[in-house]
Amino acid sequence: MKLEKSIYPYNPEARTLPFFLFGIGGSEYQERVNRPDGYMWNQILFCAMGSGTLAYDEKKVRISAGDYFFLPKDKPHTYYPDGELWDVRWIAFEGCICDEILARFGMTAPVVITPADETAMERIFDKMVISQENDILYCDYTCSGLLYDYLIEFHRLMDANADSARSRQISMLLPVLRFMHDNFRSDISMTQLSEIMGVTPQHFCRVFKRTMNVRPNEFLTQLRIDEAKRLLTERDILISDAAEKSGFRDAGYFSTVFRKQEGMSPVEYKKKMKFKS
């Protein structure tokens, strides 16, 4: 739905609702908005056409057609068009349980998402506009429920967007993960791994930790421990041999790490596996 107006419903009783719509609107020619002290209401905005820039916390994020961005109340920000045309639709909202729900949804800072399908969001937005235009008596109550639906859908798209970003990062890491699986028995440096990705060791470590939820060294250690556990099920293998064959150069260090990871020594583990076989 194209929208070239702003609607600001006024009903003091609506302020007591779980969610209430302070305003809804849009413009094909969105102008620059500069709020050094933030805005008194939460906002979700949608870019239908054109492109613009969102600036906050010394960051600048490009907003393209199909993008949504959330701005929490009282958060300093600026957004502006990159060209003449920038079609932006927006809602502003609050409510007696709004802060609690936004916190639960992880919406406490600005968020920009690029959903694969924004149909559900558009449908709810259109229903809010129609309600405001045609249902004077009950529009506030109708929009309160629709706002909750809108936030749930935004949260769902946030999660999908995060999963998509993680999938892209895992794809970037696949050559590194394959190398680690193939070579964990050898000494591997962070420089070697970062060179496979073509980035600095510091950047590689940040990407790996963010994507895999463990540091590269921790991941390597777990690969080696898993291999050691497999080797320790062999009847005649020595602890020192299991350590060396799984990539540990020092049997004492291996025993320390193994106990920390598994809650028992390699000797105890080997005995336990012997009784199971």
N, C-alpha and C positions, 0 to 999 in steps of 0.2 A: 504493500500500500504506500503510494506516494503521499507525503505529508508536508504541507507548506504552512504550518501554523503551530502554535504552542497552546496547550490547554492546561490551565491551572485550577483544578477543582477546589472549591472552598467549602468545607464542612467540618467545623470544630470537633464534632463527635467522631469523625473518622480518625482523628489523632490517637484515639484509644484502641484502635484495631491492631491486631498482630502485625499487619503491614498496611500502609496506606500510600496511595499515589499522590505525590505532591505535584507532579507535572509530567506531561508527555508531549512530544512534539518532534519536529523535523524540518529540515531545509535543504534544498538542493545546493544552496550556496552558503554553506556553513562558514561563518566568520571566525576570526581568531578569538580565543577565549583565554584570558590570563587570570589565574586565581592564586596569588602569592600566599594567601591564607587558607586555601582550599574552598570548598563549597559546603554549605550547611546541610546538604542532603547527599545520600548515596546516589550514584548514577550508573546506568549501563547504557552504552552508546553503540550504535551499529553503523558501519560504513557501507552504504548501498552502492555508491559509485564514486569514482575519483580516488584521491588519496590525500593523506595528511600526516601530521607528525604529532605525537604525544610526548611531552617532556615532563619528567619528574625525577627527583633525587639525582640530578645531574645526568640523567639518562635521556636518550632520545630514541623513540620507537616509531618506525614507519607504520602507518595504518592504511591498509589497502582495502579494496572492495571485498566484502565478505567477512571482514574482521569485526569482532566485538571487543570492546574494552570497558572494564569496570573501574570506577573511581570511588574509593571510600570517602565518606564525608570528612571534612577538615584536613584533607591531604592536599598540600600545595601542588599545583599542576598547571600546565599550559597545553593547549592543543590548537592547531592551525592548519589550514589547507596548504597543499603543495602547489596547487594551481587554482584556476578560477572556479572550477566545479568540484565541490566536495559534498555529496549527498549524505547527510548524517541524520539518523533518527535516535531519539533518546528517551529515557524515562528517569525520573528522580523520585526517590522513595525513602521512607522511614517506617517506624512501627515499634510497638512496645516490646516485641521479641526479635526485632531486626538484628540488633548487634549480636545476640546469642546465635542466631542462625548463620549469619555471615561468618562468625568465628568458627563455627562447626564446619562450614563449607570451605574454610581456608581462604576466605575473601576479606582479608584484613589489609591488603596492599593492592595497588593497581595491578590489574591482570589484563593481558591481551591474548585473545584466542582466535584461531582460524579454523572454524568448524568445517567438517566435510559436507555437512548438510544443515542449513539454518532454517529449514522449513518450519519446524516446531516452534522455534523462537518467533518467527515472523507471524505465525498463526496466532500465538498468544498476544503479541503486540497489537495486531489488528483487532482482536477481540476487546482489548482495553480501550482502543480508540473508539470503536463502535459503541461500547458501553457508555463512555463519557459523552458521546454525541447524542445518544438516543434513550438513555435510561437515567433520567435526572434523579429519581427517587432512590434507586438502589445501586447506582454505578459505583459508589465508594466500596460497598460490600462486595460487589462482583469483582472489582479490580483488586481488592485485598486478596481474594482467593487466586486470581490470575497472576498477581505479583509473586505469590508463593510458587506457583507452577513455573513462572518465568525464571525464578532463582534456582529451582531444582534443575531445570533444563540447562541453565548456564553452568551449574556445577557439574552436571553430567558431561557437557561438552568440554569443560576444563579438564576432567579426568581423561577423556578420550584424547584430547590434545596432548596431555602429558604423556600418555601411553605412546602416541605417535612419535613424539619427540624422543622418547626413550628408545623406541624401535630404530629410529634413524641413528642414534648414538651407538646402539649395539651393532648395527650394520657397519659403522665406522670402525668399531673395535674388533670385528670378526677376524681380520688377519692377525691381530695381536693375540687374541684368545687362542686361535689355532696354533700360532707359534709357541705360546706358553704350554699348551697341552702336548705338543710334539717334543718340546725341549726342556721340560721342567727338571729333568735329571741333571742337566748341565747348569753351570753358572750363567745367570741372565741378569743383565744390568738394565736399569731404567732408561739409559741412553739407547740401548738396543731396541727396546720396546717403543720408545718415542719416535725413533727413526722410521720404524715400520709405518707409523701413522703420519710421519712428516711434520711433527710438531715438537715443541720444546719438552724436556722431561717434566717441567713444572706443570705445563698445560695438560700433558698426557695424564699425569697423576690426578689432576682435578677432574678431567673427563671420566677417567676410569672409576674413581670413587663415587662420583655423582651417578654414574650409570649402573655400576655393579654393587654399590653399597659397601664395598670393602676396598682397601688399598691394594695396589698391584702386588706388593710383597706378601700381603696377607693371603691373596688369592693363590700365589705361587706356593706358599707354605701349605695351604690346604690341599693343593694338588699332590704335593710330596707326601703329606700325611696319609692321604687316601691310598696312594701307591704303597706306602710302608705297611699300612693295615692289610692290604692284599698280600704282600710278600710274607708278612708274619703268619699267615695261615699255612704257609708251606712248612712241612714237618721238620726239615733239617736245617733251615736257614738260621744263621747267626744274627744277633741283633745288629752287630757292626756292619754286616753285609746288607741287611735290610735298609740301614741308614744310608749307606753309600749308593745302593742301587736306586733309592728314591730321591737322591739329590742332596742329601745332607753330607757334608764333608767331615763333620765331627760327631762321633757317636754320643758323646756327652751332651752336646747341644741338642742333638736329635731327641734324646731321652727327656730333656727338660721341656722341649716344645711339645713332644708327644703327650707327656703327662698333663701339660697345661690345656691341650686341646681335648684330650679324651678322658681326663680324670683318673688315669692309671698309667703305670709305666709300660714300656714295650714288652717287658718280661711278663707282667701281669696280663697284658692283652693276649700275648701268645699262649699263655696257659689257659686263659678263658676260651680261646678259639679251639685249643686242643681238645677240651672237654666237650665242645659243641660238635666236633667232627666225628 
